[in-house]
Amino acid sequence: MPYIAFESGTLEKKVKQKLIEQLTDISADITGIPKHLFLVSIKEIPDDDIAVGGKTVTEMKKEKNNT
């Protein structure tokens, strides 16, 4: 059973569903393995626990929404 692990900050439910569907579809297409055999796991890390360039994802999201 193929296993796909995806880690990220907090995601909306619709985004997670789209990731699950598209990761499964493209992986099945590339490998030829039937999609019903794929296991997909999404691990969300709190936005305050991820930082890039000294800024947390929470801070970056706030800045993006203010522009």
C-alpha positions in Angstrom: 0.0 0.0 0.0 1.7 3.3 -1.1 1.8 5.9 1.6 1.9 9.7 0.9 2.8 12.0 3.8 2.2 15.7 3.6 3.2 18.2 6.3 2.2 21.8 6.5 0.8 24.6 8.5 -2.9 24.8 9.2 -5.1 24.1 6.1 -8.8 24.6 5.4 -10.9 21.5 5.1 -11.5 22.1 1.3 -7.8 22.5 0.7 -7.0 19.2 2.5 -9.7 17.4 0.5 -8.3 18.7 -2.8 -4.8 17.7 -1.8 -5.9 14.2 -0.9 -7.7 13.8 -4.2 -5.0 15.3 -6.4 -2.1 13.6 -4.7 -3.8 10.3 -5.0 -4.8 10.8 -8.7 -1.4 12.0 -9.9 0.4 9.3 -7.9 -1.8 6.6 -9.4 -1.4 8.0 -12.9 2.4 8.1 -12.6 2.9 4.7 -10.9 0.0 2.7 -12.5 -1.0 1.6 -9.0 -4.8 1.7 -8.4 -5.8 4.7 -6.5 -7.8 2.8 -4.0 -4.6 1.4 -2.6 -3.0 4.8 -1.7 -3.0 6.0 1.9 -2.6 9.8 2.3 -1.8 11.4 5.6 -1.8 15.1 6.3 0.0 16.4 9.4 -0.8 19.9 10.3 1.7 21.9 12.4 0.4 24.9 14.2 1.2 28.1 12.3 3.0 29.5 15.4 5.3 26.5 15.3 6.6 27.1 11.8 8.9 30.0 10.9 10.8 31.2 7.8 13.3 34.0 7.9 12.5 34.6 11.6 8.7 35.1 11.0 6.1 32.6 12.0 3.5 31.5 9.5 0.9 33.2 11.6 2.8 36.5 11.1 3.3 35.9 7.4 -0.5 35.2 7.0 -1.4 38.4 8.8 1.0 40.4 6.6 -0.4 38.9 3.5 -4.0 39.7 4.5 -3.1 43.3 5.3 -1.8 43.9 1.7 
